[in-house]
């Protein structure tokens, strides 16, 4: 699929600027990682890195880990930015942050599902 760009950041920050986008749930799956905010959801099929209390915790679907992924629940997201065209970073009010990685290839790496517009589903696929 494609790499991240500034339009994704602009869209995410338009949600985060309302100061209402808390994490409602986090799901770890053997094939993906999903983080659900109040208004939208991000599912990553590549790699995600949570940095909490200056410690990094990697989810890549291949190895179990003891990362504090549940600690993201109820945290307020305040900002999104690109570390590179392959890494989207979401910062939380607590100081924690989440890096979500995509790759170029024939399969989906990241799917961002936004609220529907009328009867149309709205999503970005990377």
Phi and psi in degrees as a GROMACS rama.xvg file:
@    title "Ramachandran Plot"
@    xaxis  label "Phi"
@    yaxis  label "Psi"
@TYPE xy
-107.597  170.868  UNK-2
-93.5408  166.733  UNK-3
-68.015  155.052  UNK-4
-143.295  176.357  UNK-5
-65.2876  -24.8356  UNK-6
-64.8236  -34.0909  UNK-7
-64.627  -44.3968  UNK-8
-62.1246  -43.9929  UNK-9
-59.677  -43.2115  UNK-10
-65.0083  -48.2326  UNK-11
-61.2731  -44.1458  UNK-12
-67.8743  -24.9129  UNK-13
-66.1833  -33.7241  UNK-14
-73.8477  -46.8568  UNK-15
-65.5961  -29.9015  UNK-16
-66.3073  -18.2285  UNK-17
-77.0306  -9.05298  UNK-18
58.3617  35.5499  UNK-19
-125.006  -7.9749  UNK-20
-86.3108  82.7823  UNK-21
-91.1413  159.339  UNK-22
-79.4173  124.374  UNK-23
-94.1949  -27.9167  UNK-24
-164.149  158.587  UNK-25
-130.483  133.06  UNK-26
-125.519  123.877  UNK-27
-101.828  125.439  UNK-28
-125.394  163.298  UNK-29
-66.761  -24.1683  UNK-30
-111.452  -2.35763  UNK-31
-170.521  166.722  UNK-32
-124.282  131.307  UNK-33
-127.772  133.998  UNK-34
-123.287  124.052  UNK-35
-107.241  122.511  UNK-36
-97.2067  177.852  UNK-37
-59.0994  -43.2779  UNK-38
-103.741  -17.4466  UNK-39
-154.01  173.544  UNK-40
-135.75  143.048  UNK-41
-121.386  127.694  UNK-42
-118.206  128.543  UNK-43
-116.471  130.038  UNK-44
-107.812  4.14294  UNK-45
-105.797  -96.7895  UNK-46
-141.185  139.711  UNK-47
-128.351  142.741  UNK-48
-127.583  119.126  UNK-49
-97.6976  126.646  UNK-50
-110.887  116.126  UNK-51
-136.632  131.21  UNK-52
52.6726  41.4776  UNK-53
62.0777  19.7077  UNK-54
-119.039  136.868  UNK-55
-97.2274  139.291  UNK-56
-129.301  122.844  UNK-57
-104.022  131.592  UNK-58
-112.761  124.003  UNK-59
-132.915  7.27913  UNK-60
80.8633  -13.1894  UNK-61
-96.7239  -30.8043  UNK-62
-126.976  132.702  UNK-63
-66.2831  151.466  UNK-64
-144.981  165.767  UNK-65
-105.642  26.5527  UNK-66
-61.2537  150.203  UNK-67
-82.4842  53.3337  UNK-68
-59.0819  -36.089  UNK-69
-64.8764  -19.3377  UNK-70
-68.9602  -12.0294  UNK-71
-73.7709  -24.0086  UNK-72
-60.6748  131.905  UNK-73
75.2404  2.22069  UNK-74
-76.7753  146.706  UNK-75
-92.9139  121.562  UNK-76
-79.2559  134.065  UNK-77
-117.142  -20.435  UNK-78
-162.66  149.105  UNK-79
-129.646  144.483  UNK-80
-155.249  165.109  UNK-81
-96.1648  127.208  UNK-82
-82.3045  -28.832  UNK-83
-163.598  178.623  UNK-84
-69.5939  -9.64268  UNK-85
-105.653  -10.8881  UNK-86
-128.351  116.68  UNK-87
-98.398  128.674  UNK-88
-112.809  132.205  UNK-89
-115.101  124.639  UNK-90
-99.9017  144.647  UNK-91
-114.422  156.235  UNK-92
-56.1203  -30.4887  UNK-93
-71.2018  -15.3266  UNK-94
102.695  -13.5928  UNK-95
-68.751  156.405  UNK-96
-147.552  157.094  UNK-97
-125.925  123.716  UNK-98
-99.1994  130.227  UNK-99
-118.494  125.999  UNK-100
-106.758  141.372  UNK-101
-123.631  166.331  UNK-102
-138.099  157.965  UNK-103
-84.3088  131.265  UNK-104
177.837  -174.844  UNK-105
-83.7407  -11.9098  UNK-106
-112.647  159.324  UNK-107
-68.1456  134.654  UNK-108
-103.388  -40.8226  UNK-109
-140.108  137.074  UNK-110
-126.264  126.429  UNK-111
-110.124  118.232  UNK-112
-105.171  118.252  UNK-113
-97.6797  171.005  UNK-114
-60.9212  144.891  UNK-115
-64.4198  152.445  UNK-116
-111.759  103.122  UNK-117
65.8503  -123.845  UNK-118
-97.6598  6.94975  UNK-119
-96.9967  132.245  UNK-120
-79.2557  141.688  UNK-121
-122.007  123.492  UNK-122
-154.852  154.944  UNK-123
-109.24  134.457  UNK-124
-122.209  126.392  UNK-125
